[in-house]
Amino acid sequence: MAKKHPSIRPHEGKELELMLSGEKPLALYFSFYPIPEEFEPYLASGQLFRTDICSIFNYQGKPYDYQIVSHSPDDPNIQKLVTLKQLNGFDDDVERTIGKLLGYKAEDVEYYIQHHRASVEKYPMARIDPIPNAKAILQELGF
């Protein structure tokens, strides 16, 4: 069943289809949520490319790595996404930019931001500090 918009993770299960159609410019995966096996033939043939990133942050007390799937290994948006994912904190504009880089619809990104804010209100321990100088960082990256 297709996910209705807006929703959280609207590309889940459709990433490959969206990548192959060109609708999704980049896909992001983590060591705890790896690239699906269905991507392997396209990665092996060079139709899609994988960039591995070592993260300096932890998830649930464990370090994690992540992978970015792209149409070109030289896509400048890969490095922009890496820079934004390495920021520690939460900023609406940073999340909007990450969503744009990953090909999400604006309404899905806004829904995600509101969902995050509601979670923090309900569970104060889930609070994430703001990102210092977020606007300057986005500007430096060309956004």
mmCIF file of the C-alpha atoms, coordinates in Angstrom:
data_MODEL
# 
_entry.id   MODEL 
# 
loop_
_atom_site.group_PDB 
_atom_site.id 
_atom_site.type_symbol 
_atom_site.label_atom_id 
_atom_site.label_alt_id 
_atom_site.label_comp_id 
_atom_site.label_asym_id 
_atom_site.label_entity_id 
_atom_site.label_seq_id 
_atom_site.pdbx_PDB_ins_code 
_atom_site.Cartn_x 
_atom_site.Cartn_y 
_atom_site.Cartn_z 
_atom_site.occupancy 
_atom_site.B_iso_or_equiv 
_atom_site.pdbx_formal_charge 
_atom_site.auth_seq_id 
_atom_site.auth_comp_id 
_atom_site.auth_asym_id 
_atom_site.auth_atom_id 
_atom_site.pdbx_PDB_model_num 
ATOM 1   C CA . MET A 1 1   ? 0.000  0.000  0.000   1.00 0.00 ? 1   MET A CA 1 
ATOM 2   C CA . ALA A 1 2   ? 1.383  3.405  -0.970  1.00 0.00 ? 2   ALA A CA 1 
ATOM 3   C CA . LYS A 1 3   ? 2.130  5.815  1.825   1.00 0.00 ? 3   LYS A CA 1 
ATOM 4   C CA . LYS A 1 4   ? -0.029 8.898  1.937   1.00 0.00 ? 4   LYS A CA 1 
ATOM 5   C CA . HIS A 1 5   ? 1.577  12.303 2.067   1.00 0.00 ? 5   HIS A CA 1 
ATOM 6   C CA . PRO A 1 6   ? 2.681  13.857 4.203   1.00 0.00 ? 6   PRO A CA 1 
ATOM 7   C CA . SER A 1 7   ? 4.370  11.017 6.042   1.00 0.00 ? 7   SER A CA 1 
ATOM 8   C CA . ILE A 1 8   ? 7.552  9.977  7.792   1.00 0.00 ? 8   ILE A CA 1 
ATOM 9   C CA . ARG A 1 9   ? 9.949  8.043  5.514   1.00 0.00 ? 9   ARG A CA 1 
ATOM 10  C CA . PRO A 1 10  ? 7.761  8.233  2.386   1.00 0.00 ? 10  PRO A CA 1 
ATOM 11  C CA . HIS A 1 11  ? 10.534 6.719  0.220   1.00 0.00 ? 11  HIS A CA 1 
ATOM 12  C CA . GLU A 1 12  ? 10.905 3.595  2.362   1.00 0.00 ? 12  GLU A CA 1 
ATOM 13  C CA . GLY A 1 13  ? 10.760 0.520  0.153   1.00 0.00 ? 13  GLY A CA 1 
ATOM 14  C CA . LYS A 1 14  ? 10.734 2.655  -3.017  1.00 0.00 ? 14  LYS A CA 1 
ATOM 15  C CA . GLU A 1 15  ? 14.259 4.067  -2.934  1.00 0.00 ? 15  GLU A CA 1 
ATOM 16  C CA . LEU A 1 16  ? 15.616 1.986  -5.809  1.00 0.00 ? 16  LEU A CA 1 
ATOM 17  C CA . GLU A 1 17  ? 12.636 2.725  -8.042  1.00 0.00 ? 17  GLU A CA 1 
ATOM 18  C CA . LEU A 1 18  ? 12.961 6.452  -7.279  1.00 0.00 ? 18  LEU A CA 1 
ATOM 19  C CA . MET A 1 19  ? 16.736 6.407  -7.839  1.00 0.00 ? 19  MET A CA 1 
ATOM 20  C CA . LEU A 1 20  ? 16.448 4.603  -11.175 1.00 0.00 ? 20  LEU A CA 1 
ATOM 21  C CA . SER A 1 21  ? 13.733 6.983  -12.377 1.00 0.00 ? 21  SER A CA 1 
ATOM 22  C CA . GLY A 1 22  ? 15.896 9.969  -11.423 1.00 0.00 ? 22  GLY A CA 1 
ATOM 23  C CA . GLU A 1 23  ? 13.306 11.291 -8.949  1.00 0.00 ? 23  GLU A CA 1 
ATOM 24  C CA . LYS A 1 24  ? 15.626 10.661 -5.994  1.00 0.00 ? 24  LYS A CA 1 
ATOM 25  C CA . PRO A 1 25  ? 19.078 12.224 -6.356  1.00 0.00 ? 25  PRO A CA 1 
ATOM 26  C CA . LEU A 1 26  ? 20.675 10.614 -3.271  1.00 0.00 ? 26  LEU A CA 1 
ATOM 27  C CA . ALA A 1 27  ? 19.742 7.842  -0.846  1.00 0.00 ? 27  ALA A CA 1 
ATOM 28  C CA . LEU A 1 28  ? 21.071 7.621  2.706   1.00 0.00 ? 28  LEU A CA 1 
ATOM 29  C CA . TYR A 1 29  ? 21.594 4.403  4.683   1.00 0.00 ? 29  TYR A CA 1 
ATOM 30  C CA . PHE A 1 30  ? 23.162 3.588  8.049   1.00 0.00 ? 30  PHE A CA 1 
ATOM 31  C CA . SER A 1 31  ? 25.045 0.601  9.459   1.00 0.00 ? 31  SER A CA 1 
ATOM 32  C CA . PHE A 1 32  ? 21.882 -0.217 11.434  1.00 0.00 ? 32  PHE A CA 1 
ATOM 33  C CA . TYR A 1 33  ? 19.692 0.321  8.317   1.00 0.00 ? 33  TYR A CA 1 
ATOM 34  C CA . PRO A 1 34  ? 21.853 -0.954 5.420   1.00 0.00 ? 34  PRO A CA 1 
ATOM 35  C CA . ILE A 1 35  ? 21.478 -0.553 1.667   1.00 0.00 ? 35  ILE A CA 1 
ATOM 36  C CA . PRO A 1 36  ? 18.921 -3.126 0.462   1.00 0.00 ? 36  PRO A CA 1 
ATOM 37  C CA . GLU A 1 37  ? 20.308 -6.057 -1.552  1.00 0.00 ? 37  GLU A CA 1 
ATOM 38  C CA . GLU A 1 38  ? 18.213 -5.034 -4.569  1.00 0.00 ? 38  GLU A CA 1 
ATOM 39  C CA . PHE A 1 39  ? 20.676 -2.157 -5.116  1.00 0.00 ? 39  PHE A CA 1 
ATOM 40  C CA . GLU A 1 40  ? 23.663 -4.507 -5.579  1.00 0.00 ? 40  GLU A CA 1 
ATOM 41  C CA . PRO A 1 41  ? 23.369 -5.129 -9.368  1.00 0.00 ? 41  PRO A CA 1 
ATOM 42  C CA . TYR A 1 42  ? 23.140 -1.382 -10.022 1.00 0.00 ? 42  TYR A CA 1 
ATOM 43  C CA . LEU A 1 43  ? 26.069 -0.627 -7.736  1.00 0.00 ? 43  LEU A CA 1 
ATOM 44  C CA . ALA A 1 44  ? 28.141 -3.436 -9.295  1.00 0.00 ? 44  ALA A CA 1 
ATOM 45  C CA . SER A 1 45  ? 27.397 -2.240 -12.849 1.00 0.00 ? 45  SER A CA 1 
ATOM 46  C CA . GLY A 1 46  ? 28.228 1.391  -12.095 1.00 0.00 ? 46  GLY A CA 1 
ATOM 47  C CA . GLN A 1 47  ? 24.710 2.623  -12.779 1.00 0.00 ? 47  GLN A CA 1 
ATOM 48  C CA . LEU A 1 48  ? 24.601 3.771  -9.140  1.00 0.00 ? 48  LEU A CA 1 
ATOM 49  C CA . PHE A 1 49  ? 27.473 4.583  -6.795  1.00 0.00 ? 49  PHE A CA 1 
ATOM 50  C CA . ARG A 1 50  ? 28.065 4.063  -3.083  1.00 0.00 ? 50  ARG A CA 1 
ATOM 51  C CA . THR A 1 51  ? 30.022 6.401  -0.829  1.00 0.00 ? 51  THR A CA 1 
ATOM 52  C CA . ASP A 1 52  ? 30.934 5.075  2.639   1.00 0.00 ? 52  ASP A CA 1 
ATOM 53  C CA . ILE A 1 53  ? 31.234 7.572  5.485   1.00 0.00 ? 53  ILE A CA 1 
ATOM 54  C CA . CYS A 1 54  ? 32.623 6.937  8.964   1.00 0.00 ? 54  CYS A CA 1 
ATOM 55  C CA . SER A 1 55  ? 30.554 8.860  11.494  1.00 0.00 ? 55  SER A CA 1 
ATOM 56  C CA . ILE A 1 56  ? 31.978 10.528 14.544  1.00 0.00 ? 56  ILE A CA 1 
ATOM 57  C CA . PHE A 1 57  ? 28.638 10.308 16.327  1.00 0.00 ? 57  PHE A CA 1 
ATOM 58  C CA . ASN A 1 58  ? 26.953 7.488  18.197  1.00 0.00 ? 58  ASN A CA 1 
ATOM 59  C CA . TYR A 1 59  ? 23.519 5.966  17.918  1.00 0.00 ? 59  TYR A CA 1 
ATOM 60  C CA . GLN A 1 60  ? 22.255 4.392  21.131  1.00 0.00 ? 60  GLN A CA 1 
ATOM 61  C CA . GLY A 1 61  ? 25.801 4.410  22.496  1.00 0.00 ? 61  GLY A CA 1 
ATOM 62  C CA . LYS A 1 62  ? 27.372 2.738  19.453  1.00 0.00 ? 62  LYS A CA 1 
ATOM 63  C CA . PRO A 1 63  ? 29.335 4.405  16.654  1.00 0.00 ? 63  PRO A CA 1 
ATOM 64  C CA . TYR A 1 64  ? 27.758 4.038  13.250  1.00 0.00 ? 64  TYR A CA 1 
ATOM 65  C CA . ASP A 1 65  ? 28.741 4.432  9.627   1.00 0.00 ? 65  ASP A CA 1 
ATOM 66  C CA . TYR A 1 66  ? 26.543 5.498  6.792   1.00 0.00 ? 66  TYR A CA 1 
ATOM 67  C CA . GLN A 1 67  ? 26.398 5.075  3.047   1.00 0.00 ? 67  GLN A CA 1 
ATOM 68  C CA . ILE A 1 68  ? 25.172 7.445  0.367   1.00 0.00 ? 68  ILE A CA 1 
ATOM 69  C CA . VAL A 1 69  ? 23.910 6.071  -2.944  1.00 0.00 ? 69  VAL A CA 1 
ATOM 70  C CA . SER A 1 70  ? 24.188 8.483  -5.869  1.00 0.00 ? 70  SER A CA 1 
ATOM 71  C CA . HIS A 1 71  ? 23.986 8.663  -9.651  1.00 0.00 ? 71  HIS A CA 1 
ATOM 72  C CA . SER A 1 72  ? 27.585 9.905  -9.884  1.00 0.00 ? 72  SER A CA 1 
ATOM 73  C CA . PRO A 1 73  ? 30.544 9.467  -7.538  1.00 0.00 ? 73  PRO A CA 1 
ATOM 74  C CA . ASP A 1 74  ? 31.441 13.112 -8.180  1.00 0.00 ? 74  ASP A CA 1 
ATOM 75  C CA . ASP A 1 75  ? 28.055 14.604 -7.265  1.00 0.00 ? 75  ASP A CA 1 
ATOM 76  C CA . PRO A 1 76  ? 28.915 17.698 -5.173  1.00 0.00 ? 76  PRO A CA 1 
ATOM 77  C CA . ASN A 1 77  ? 25.762 17.146 -3.128  1.00 0.00 ? 77  ASN A CA 1 
ATOM 78  C CA . ILE A 1 78  ? 27.351 14.055 -1.560  1.00 0.00 ? 78  ILE A CA 1 
ATOM 79  C CA . GLN A 1 79  ? 29.850 16.207 0.334   1.00 0.00 ? 79  GLN A CA 1 
ATOM 80  C CA . LYS A 1 80  ? 27.131 18.720 1.230   1.00 0.00 ? 80  LYS A CA 1 
ATOM 81  C CA . LEU A 1 81  ? 25.019 15.901 2.681   1.00 0.00 ? 81  LEU A CA 1 
ATOM 82  C CA . VAL A 1 82  ? 28.033 14.543 4.596   1.00 0.00 ? 82  VAL A CA 1 
ATOM 83  C CA . THR A 1 83  ? 28.709 17.987 6.054   1.00 0.00 ? 83  THR A CA 1 
ATOM 84  C CA . LEU A 1 84  ? 25.084 18.418 7.137   1.00 0.00 ? 84  LEU A CA 1 
ATOM 85  C CA . LYS A 1 85  ? 24.811 14.901 8.609   1.00 0.00 ? 85  LYS A CA 1 
ATOM 86  C CA . GLN A 1 86  ? 27.913 15.526 10.719  1.00 0.00 ? 86  GLN A CA 1 
ATOM 87  C CA . LEU A 1 87  ? 26.352 18.539 12.416  1.00 0.00 ? 87  LEU A CA 1 
ATOM 88  C CA . ASN A 1 88  ? 25.363 17.737 15.970  1.00 0.00 ? 88  ASN A CA 1 
ATOM 89  C CA . GLY A 1 89  ? 21.899 19.046 16.778  1.00 0.00 ? 89  GLY A CA 1 
ATOM 90  C CA . PHE A 1 90  ? 18.607 19.883 15.090  1.00 0.00 ? 90  PHE A CA 1 
ATOM 91  C CA . ASP A 1 91  ? 17.727 22.839 12.895  1.00 0.00 ? 91  ASP A CA 1 
ATOM 92  C CA . ASP A 1 92  ? 14.605 23.170 10.768  1.00 0.00 ? 92  ASP A CA 1 
ATOM 93  C CA . ASP A 1 93  ? 16.476 24.675 7.813   1.00 0.00 ? 93  ASP A CA 1 
ATOM 94  C CA . VAL A 1 94  ? 19.186 22.018 7.966   1.00 0.00 ? 94  VAL A CA 1 
ATOM 95  C CA . GLU A 1 95  ? 16.490 19.314 7.966   1.00 0.00 ? 95  GLU A CA 1 
ATOM 96  C CA . ARG A 1 96  ? 14.765 21.007 5.019   1.00 0.00 ? 96  ARG A CA 1 
ATOM 97  C CA . THR A 1 97  ? 18.042 21.056 3.106   1.00 0.00 ? 97  THR A CA 1 
ATOM 98  C CA . ILE A 1 98  ? 18.791 17.395 3.875   1.00 0.00 ? 98  ILE A CA 1 
ATOM 99  C CA . GLY A 1 99  ? 15.266 16.526 2.741   1.00 0.00 ? 99  GLY A CA 1 
ATOM 100 C CA . LYS A 1 100 ? 15.790 18.431 -0.507  1.00 0.00 ? 100 LYS A CA 1 
ATOM 101 C CA . LEU A 1 101 ? 19.131 16.682 -1.139  1.00 0.00 ? 101 LEU A CA 1 
ATOM 102 C CA . LEU A 1 102 ? 17.402 13.315 -0.638  1.00 0.00 ? 102 LEU A CA 1 
ATOM 103 C CA . GLY A 1 103 ? 14.527 14.224 -2.965  1.00 0.00 ? 103 GLY A CA 1 
ATOM 104 C CA . TYR A 1 104 ? 11.741 14.445 -0.393  1.00 0.00 ? 104 TYR A CA 1 
ATOM 105 C CA . LYS A 1 105 ? 8.653  16.559 -1.003  1.00 0.00 ? 105 LYS A CA 1 
ATOM 106 C CA . ALA A 1 106 ? 8.506  19.757 1.038   1.00 0.00 ? 106 ALA A CA 1 
ATOM 107 C CA . GLU A 1 107 ? 5.303  18.683 2.800   1.00 0.00 ? 107 GLU A CA 1 
ATOM 108 C CA . ASP A 1 108 ? 6.924  15.418 3.947   1.00 0.00 ? 108 ASP A CA 1 
ATOM 109 C CA . VAL A 1 109 ? 9.913  17.315 5.341   1.00 0.00 ? 109 VAL A CA 1 
ATOM 110 C CA . GLU A 1 110 ? 7.625  19.746 7.173   1.00 0.00 ? 110 GLU A CA 1 
ATOM 111 C CA . TYR A 1 111 ? 5.643  16.812 8.567   1.00 0.00 ? 111 TYR A CA 1 
ATOM 112 C CA . TYR A 1 112 ? 8.909  15.232 9.772   1.00 0.00 ? 112 TYR A CA 1 
ATOM 113 C CA . ILE A 1 113 ? 9.968  18.479 11.469  1.00 0.00 ? 113 ILE A CA 1 
ATOM 114 C CA . GLN A 1 114 ? 6.594  18.804 13.208  1.00 0.00 ? 114 GLN A CA 1 
ATOM 115 C CA . HIS A 1 115 ? 6.712  15.126 14.221  1.00 0.00 ? 115 HIS A CA 1 
ATOM 116 C CA . HIS A 1 116 ? 10.158 15.710 15.742  1.00 0.00 ? 116 HIS A CA 1 
ATOM 117 C CA . ARG A 1 117 ? 8.935  18.765 17.649  1.00 0.00 ? 117 ARG A CA 1 
ATOM 118 C CA . ALA A 1 118 ? 5.888  16.866 18.953  1.00 0.00 ? 118 ALA A CA 1 
ATOM 119 C CA . SER A 1 119 ? 8.137  13.995 20.103  1.00 0.00 ? 119 SER A CA 1 
ATOM 120 C CA . VAL A 1 120 ? 10.307 16.426 22.047  1.00 0.00 ? 120 VAL A CA 1 
ATOM 121 C CA . GLU A 1 121 ? 7.236  17.942 23.704  1.00 0.00 ? 121 GLU A CA 1 
ATOM 122 C CA . LYS A 1 122 ? 5.985  14.490 24.674  1.00 0.00 ? 122 LYS A CA 1 
ATOM 123 C CA . TYR A 1 123 ? 9.415  13.104 25.611  1.00 0.00 ? 123 TYR A CA 1 
ATOM 124 C CA . PRO A 1 124 ? 11.671 15.951 26.834  1.00 0.00 ? 124 PRO A CA 1 
ATOM 125 C CA . MET A 1 125 ? 14.613 13.527 27.058  1.00 0.00 ? 125 MET A CA 1 
ATOM 126 C CA . ALA A 1 126 ? 14.478 13.321 23.240  1.00 0.00 ? 126 ALA A CA 1 
ATOM 127 C CA . ARG A 1 127 ? 15.402 16.996 22.954  1.00 0.00 ? 127 ARG A CA 1 
ATOM 128 C CA . ILE A 1 128 ? 18.217 17.748 20.565  1.00 0.00 ? 128 ILE A CA 1 
ATOM 129 C CA . ASP A 1 129 ? 20.147 20.985 20.970  1.00 0.00 ? 129 ASP A CA 1 
ATOM 130 C CA . PRO A 1 130 ? 20.067 23.589 18.200  1.00 0.00 ? 130 PRO A CA 1 
ATOM 131 C CA . ILE A 1 131 ? 22.942 23.634 15.711  1.00 0.00 ? 131 ILE A CA 1 
ATOM 132 C CA . PRO A 1 132 ? 25.177 26.648 16.322  1.00 0.00 ? 132 PRO A CA 1 
ATOM 133 C CA . ASN A 1 133 ? 25.765 28.730 13.165  1.00 0.00 ? 133 ASN A CA 1 
ATOM 134 C CA . ALA A 1 134 ? 23.379 26.579 11.103  1.00 0.00 ? 134 ALA A CA 1 
ATOM 135 C CA . LYS A 1 135 ? 22.406 29.455 8.811   1.00 0.00 ? 135 LYS A CA 1 
ATOM 136 C CA . ALA A 1 136 ? 26.052 30.361 8.137   1.00 0.00 ? 136 ALA A CA 1 
ATOM 137 C CA . ILE A 1 137 ? 26.900 26.717 7.385   1.00 0.00 ? 137 ILE A CA 1 
ATOM 138 C CA . LEU A 1 138 ? 23.988 26.426 4.949   1.00 0.00 ? 138 LEU A CA 1 
ATOM 139 C CA . GLN A 1 139 ? 25.025 29.660 3.276   1.00 0.00 ? 139 GLN A CA 1 
ATOM 140 C CA . GLU A 1 140 ? 28.618 28.443 2.964   1.00 0.00 ? 140 GLU A CA 1 
ATOM 141 C CA . LEU A 1 141 ? 27.324 25.281 1.259   1.00 0.00 ? 141 LEU A CA 1 
ATOM 142 C CA . GLY A 1 142 ? 25.334 27.379 -1.216  1.00 0.00 ? 142 GLY A CA 1 
ATOM 143 C CA . PHE A 1 143 ? 21.829 27.006 0.219   1.00 0.00 ? 143 PHE A CA 1 
# 
